[in-house]
């Protein structure tokens, strides 16, 4: 009886190994056909482009901060620090959007996603800019967490807003 159980387990292990090898070979065939390489190069290229844009944006932000110290004008620095992460969010969604554009389907706009995610992000973004505008001086109550907290909240909200702005476009 123990021998039969051992043979049965051994046979099931053989089947599992056969399935694993079959899956591996099919993935290897997909890799060899170029589909995997094309996708890898596509996304790796976009990663390189986005990284380069972040590098250039950081250098530009440093230059803006130096000019702000000399001119005592913070508005350009605050606007750039708010708009640049939105652009990064747009670029993070852009590769997938370009793939969806090639599908030639009817376009729609996901209002639920936009209202549920993008509008609260836009609120956080606008609350971080308003203290530096004449419109927001003393007239609008700004949540303390946005004013006292680190810029991480605004950066995350800006990236999310940019990403969801393009993600709300659906085919």
KEPA-496417 format. One line per field, with one value per residue (C-alpha): residue number from 0; residue in three letters; x, y, z. Coordinates in steps of 0.2 Angstrom, whole numbers, plus 2048, in hexadecimal, padded with zeros to 3 digits. Example, Ala and Ser with C-alpha at 12.3 -4.5 7.8 and 13.67 -1.06 7.14 Angstrom:
seq	c(0  1) .
type	c(ALA  SER) .
px	c(83E  844) .
py	c(7EA  7FB) .
pz	c(827  824) .
END
This chain:
seq	c(0  1  2  3  4  5  6  7  8  9  10  11  12  13  14  15  16  17  18  19  20  21  22  23  24  25  26  27  28  29  30  31  32  33  34  35  36  37  38  39  40  41  42  43  44  45  46  47  48  49  50  51  52  53  54  55  56  57  58  59  60  61  62  63  64  65  66  67  68  69  70  71  72  73  74  75  76  77  78  79  80  81  82  83  84  85  86  87  88  89  90  91  92  93  94  95  96  97  98  99  100  101  102  103  104  105  106  107  108  109  110  111  112  113  114  115  116  117  118  119  120  121  122  123  124  125  126  127  128  129  130  131  132  133  134  135  136  137  138  139  140  141  142  143  144  145  146  147  148  149  150  151  152  153  154  155  156  157  158  159  160  161  162  163  164  165  166  167  168  169  170) .
type	c(UNK  UNK  UNK  UNK  UNK  UNK  UNK  UNK  UNK  UNK  UNK  UNK  UNK  UNK  UNK  UNK  UNK  UNK  UNK  UNK  UNK  UNK  UNK  UNK  UNK  UNK  UNK  UNK  UNK  UNK  UNK  UNK  UNK  UNK  UNK  UNK  UNK  UNK  UNK  UNK  UNK  UNK  UNK  UNK  UNK  UNK  UNK  UNK  UNK  UNK  UNK  UNK  UNK  UNK  UNK  UNK  UNK  UNK  UNK  UNK  UNK  UNK  UNK  UNK  UNK  UNK  UNK  UNK  UNK  UNK  UNK  UNK  UNK  UNK  UNK  UNK  UNK  UNK  UNK  UNK  UNK  UNK  UNK  UNK  UNK  UNK  UNK  UNK  UNK  UNK  UNK  UNK  UNK  UNK  UNK  UNK  UNK  UNK  UNK  UNK  UNK  UNK  UNK  UNK  UNK  UNK  UNK  UNK  UNK  UNK  UNK  UNK  UNK  UNK  UNK  UNK  UNK  UNK  UNK  UNK  UNK  UNK  UNK  UNK  UNK  UNK  UNK  UNK  UNK  UNK  UNK  UNK  UNK  UNK  UNK  UNK  UNK  UNK  UNK  UNK  UNK  UNK  UNK  UNK  UNK  UNK  UNK  UNK  UNK  UNK  UNK  UNK  UNK  UNK  UNK  UNK  UNK  UNK  UNK  UNK  UNK  UNK  UNK  UNK  UNK  UNK  UNK  UNK  UNK  UNK  UNK) .
px	c(800  80E  816  806  805  817  814  805  80D  81C  810  808  818  81D  80D  810  822  81B  80F  81C  828  81A  815  828  82A  81B  821  832  82A  821  831  83A  82C  831  820  829  838  82D  823  832  83B  82B  829  83C  83D  82E  837  846  83D  833  843  84C  83D  83D  850  84D  83F  849  857  84A  842  853  856  845  848  859  850  842  84F  856  845  83B  82D  827  818  822  82A  819  811  81F  81F  80D  80B  81B  814  804  80F  818  807  802  812  80F  7FE  804  80C  7FC  7F1  7FB  7F8  7E5  7E5  7EB  7DC  7D0  7C1  7B4  7BB  7B1  7B5  7B4  7AB  7AA  7BD  7C0  7B4  7B9  7CC  7D1  7C6  7CC  7DE  7DB  7D4  7E4  7EE  7E4  7E5  7F8  7F9  7EB  7F6  802  7F4  7EB  7DB  7DF  7E6  7DB  7CB  7CB  7CE  7DC  7DE  7EC  7F3  7F6  7FE  809  80C  81B  819  817  804  804  810  806  7F5  7FD  804  7F3  7E9  7F4  7F3  7E0  7DD  7E3  7DD  7CB  7CC  7C5  7C2) .
py	c(800  80C  808  80C  81D  821  81C  827  836  834  833  843  84C  846  84E  85E  85F  85C  86A  876  871  874  885  88A  884  88E  89D  89A  899  8AA  8B1  8AB  8B2  8C4  8C8  8C8  8D1  8DE  8E1  8E2  8EE  8F9  8FA  8FB  90A  913  910  918  927  92A  928  935  941  93F  943  953  958  957  961  96E  96F  972  980  987  986  98F  99D  99E  9A0  9AF  9B7  9B2  9AB  99A  998  991  984  97F  97E  973  968  965  964  959  94A  94B  94A  93B  933  936  92E  91F  91C  921  910  906  914  913  900  903  910  903  8F8  904  903  910  91B  91F  928  920  92D  923  920  932  938  92C  92D  93C  949  946  946  956  95D  959  961  971  972  972  980  98C  993  99A  9A2  9B2  9A9  99E  9AA  9A8  9A5  992  986  97A  96A  96A  959  961  971  969  958  954  956  943  945  952  948  938  941  949  938  930  93E  93D  92A  92A  938  92C  91C  923  923  912  908) .
pz	c(800  804  7F4  7EA  7F3  7EF  7DD  7DC  7E4  7D9  7CA  7CF  7D2  7C0  7BA  7C3  7BC  7AB  7AC  7B3  7A5  798  79F  7A0  78D  788  791  789  778  77C  781  771  766  76B  774  785  77E  776  786  790  785  784  797  79A  78D  796  7A7  7A0  798  7A8  7B3  7A7  7A9  7BC  7BB  7B0  7BB  7CB  7C3  7BE  7CF  7D7  7CB  7CF  7E2  7E0  7D6  7E3  7F1  7E7  7E2  7F2  7E6  7EB  7DF  7D0  7DC  7E3  7D2  7CB  7DA  7D8  7C5  7C2  7CC  7C2  7B2  7B9  7BD  7AB  7A4  7B0  7A7  796  790  794  78C  77C  77B  77E  770  764  767  75E  769  76F  77C  78C  79C  7AD  7B7  7C7  7C8  7C4  7D1  7DE  7DC  7D2  7DA  7EC  7E5  7DC  7EC  7F5  7E7  7E7  7FA  7F8  7EB  7F2  801  7F4  7E9  7EC  7EB  7FA  806  816  80C  80B  81A  816  81F  82B  825  814  81B  829  821  816  803  801  802  7F4  7E9  7EB  7E7  7D8  7D1  7D4  7CC  7BC  7BB  7BE  7B2  7A4  7AC  7AC  799  794  784) .
END
